């Protein structure tokens, strides 16, 4: 299951998973007919795809999404918590509203935390029924988990919280051999970053990243697919940076 999987980073992740033989449950907020091109593209890559429309920030809708996956596939091996929103207005933390904070935290952190809880309990049950069951949780956070942006503090706090959630679930699920990972993207070319393209074009040209280019959704997808395949079975709780070296300390 990939939350926010019909566009942007989520679609890049879904494509890489499809290429590696995974069947997919794609979650999004848009009507299914509005995601048809993306879903068909995934099916052309050989994946079985079910679309699970719903707000993962809402408890009832989360339950409905998981119930649809259970009805369609009868199992869940991988949860990718990718759904995210930016503040509707970028405002300095001295001016930002509580409404904006709640809006961002609900989608970017609450959803991942409680969806992980529900998926983890389901995976534990599957493991009890079948000792050979393999599953994992993968959280897609951001360099904003550790790099402060005072004009979108709510986004940074949500991603920092997701980073701690990764560690918490990794510790709790260790006894069940269900690894939990965090993938931390940098500057990725998506709809969300289109409004600041000129700003980051200038920063990239001036050496913001060691690798002087925009990241692509598929860059994140390759990392997620490798984790989902089980290529790093002894690395639970770890962070995979996909930021072109932006976060490397340099003089």
N, C-alpha and C positions, 0 to 999 in steps of 0.2 A: 504494500500500500504506500502510495506517495501522496501526501497532502499537498495541495496546491500544484498538482502534477500536470495540468493541462497547458501551462505556459511558462515562460521564463526558465529559471533554474530547475523547477520541478519537471518540466518537459524534457530538459536536457538529461536529467537523472533517469526519467522513465525510458528515454530512448536507449541509454546505455544498459539499463536493466533488461530491456526487451532484446537487445542484441546478445545478451548473455543468457538467454533462455528463460527468463522470469516471466510468469503471467502476472498481470497487473490489475490492481484496483486503484483507479485514479480519482482523487477527490478534488473538487473545486466548487466555486460558488455560482458559476454561470450555468445557464440551462444547457442540457446535454447537446441540443442541436447547435449551440454556439461553439461547442468544442469538437465538432465532428471532424474537422481537418486534422486536429492533433490526434484524436483517437484512431482515425483511419491510418495515419502515419505509423502509429505504434503497432497496429494490427498488420500492416505491411511488413513490419520487421519480424513477424512470426509470433507475436504475443497474443494470448487471449486477454481481452481488456473489458473490464466492467467499470462504468462510470458511477461514482458515488457522490451525488450532489449533496452539499450540506455545509453548514458552518461548524467547523471543528472547535470553535470557541464555545459552542452551546452543548450542554451535557446531553440533552435528549437527542439532538442531531448526531452527536458522536456515537451514541448507542445504536441509532438507526443505520449509520454508515457501517459499523462493525457487523450488525445483523445482516446487512446486504452481502457483505463479503463472506460471511459464514454460509449464507444460503447459496451463493454462487460457487464458492470454492471449497467450503468446509474446513478451511485452515488459513492460518496466517503465519508466514515464516519471517517476513521482514517488514518492519514499520519504518518509513522515512518521514520524519517530522520536518517538513519543508515549508509549509504554509506560513506566509508572513505579509505584513503590511507596513508601510511607512506612515509616519504621522501625516494627517491630511494637510497640515501646515507646519513647516519647519520653523519653530520658534525657540528663542533663547530660553534656557531653563529658568530664568528669572521671570518669564512671562507665560510659559506653556501652561495649558489648562489641565485640570484633573480629568476632564472628559477625554482629552487626547491621550493621557496616560492610560486610562482604563481601556480605551479602544485598542491601543497597540498591545498592551499586556495581555488582553483577553485572547487575541489571535496568535500572538507570537510566543507567549509563554504558557498561559493557562492551558491552551489547547494541547501543546506538546506534553506538558506534565501529566495531564489527566488521560490523554490518549495513550501515553506510554504506560500508565497504571493499568488501564483496561487491557491493552495488548499484552502486557507482561503477564497478567493473570491468565489470559487465554493461552499464551505460550507455555506457561507452567502446566496448565491442564493438558495441553497437547503432549508435553514431554512426559507427563505421568502415564498417558495412554500409550505412548510410543517412545521408548528410550532413545531411538535413533533420530528423533525429531531435532532439527537444527533451526534456530531462529536468532534474530538479533534486532536491536533498535539502533537507528542512526539519526542523530539530530543535526540538522543543517543550521548552523548559527551564523556568525559573521565576525570579521575582524573587529567589529564594534563591541564585541564582548570584552575587549581589553583596551581598545583605542577610543578615547573620549571625543565625542562630537557634541558640543554644548548646545547646538541648535536642533538636536533630536535626542535628547537625553532619555526619553521613554523607550526609544528603539535600543539604545545601548544597554539600558537596564534589563530589558527583555532578553537580549542575547546573552548578557552575563548570567542571568538566571538560568537560561537554557544550558549554559556551560556547567553550572553546578548541578543541574538536574541530570546531566549525563553522568557525572561522577556518582551521584546518589544511586541512580538505577544500576550503574555498573557494579557498585558494591553490593546492592541488595540482590541482584540476579546472579552474582558470581557462583553461588551454591548450585544453581541450575545450569551452569555453563551456557548462559545466554549473554553474549557480549553486547556491550553498549558503546557506541562511538560518537564522536563529534567531528563533523566536517565544517571547517571555518573558511568560507570564501572571502575574497577581497573585493576588488572592483570588477564586477561582472556586468556585461552588456545585456540588459533586460529592459522591459517596460519601466520597471521601478527606477532605473538609473538614467533613463532617456532624458529626463528633465535637467540633469546636471552633466550632460555629455561634454559640453564645451569646457566646463570647469575641470573635469578629469582628463580631458584631452591635453589641456595645458600642463596639468600636474604630471601626467605620464611622460610628456615630452621633456619635462624638467627633472626626471629621475625619481619619481615617486616610488616606482617598483624596480627591482633588479631586472626583471624581464619587462621591457618597456612596451607593453601592450595591454589592451583590455582582456580580462578573463572572459571565457565563453561558458554558457550553461553546460556544454559537454565536458569542459574541464572539471567541473564539480561532479558531473555524472560519472566520469571515469573513476574518480576516487570512491564514490558511493558504491558503484558496482563491484569494485575490488573488495570492499569491506563486506558487502552482501554475499559475495561468493565464498567468503570464509578465508580469504588470503592472509588475514591477520588474526588468527584464532587466539593468540596469546597476548593481545594488546588491548584488552577491554579498558574502557575509561579514557582512552587516548584521543588526542586532537590531531586531525590531519589538516594542515594548512594548504589552502588552494588560493594563494594570494600573490603569486609571481614574485615572492620575496619582499613584499611591501613591509612586513613586520620584522624583517631582519634588522637588528641594530647595526647602524653604519656610522662612520665618521666622515 
